[in-house]
């Protein structure tokens, strides 16, 4: 098994599933027999599903049935295939639009973890991202302040040199040699 963690971002749209390299229709249809051709076919739990068929109808939530779970598996498989991998540790980077946080609180996801718990996890991730952004902003501020300090030091040096030249010039003027 590949020990490298593969990060796969997936956008679960109502019309299209999107990863960094793949875009396909949010269609999934169970095939009742063993397919003759396996292009865009997902095998899961002893069943076969054709992926990328007619798009899903819009429902109240994307967790009412297993459609988007199966589409997620297909997206992961397509992305890993594109990367030349057949086996990997995968970290899914997916999200829920902020406008849906309240609407999907009461729902349950296929593996039993309720949305409330997922929201807590997502808020922690958002907090960590916010902390990372804050750290990056601190580093940028340190760089800008360092550059400003360097610039002010150069200005001071130029002013000191100017004062030195002015004093030398004035001393020549006082001596009458200029």
DANOR-V534266 format. One record per run of one state. SS is the DSSP state (H for helix, E for strand, - for the rest). FROM is the first residue (numbers start at 0). LEN is the number of residues. If there is no record, write none. Layout:
{{SS	FROM	LEN} {SS	FROM	LEN}}
This chain:
{{-	0	1} {E	1	8} {-	9	1} {E	10	2} {-	12	3} {E	15	3} {-	18	4} {E	22	3} {-	25	2} {E	27	4} {-	31	9} {E	40	4} {-	44	2} {E	46	5} {-	51	15} {H	66	16} {-	82	5} {E	87	6} {-	93	4} {H	97	3} {-	100	7} {E	107	1} {-	108	5} {E	113	1} {H	114	61} {-	175	3}}
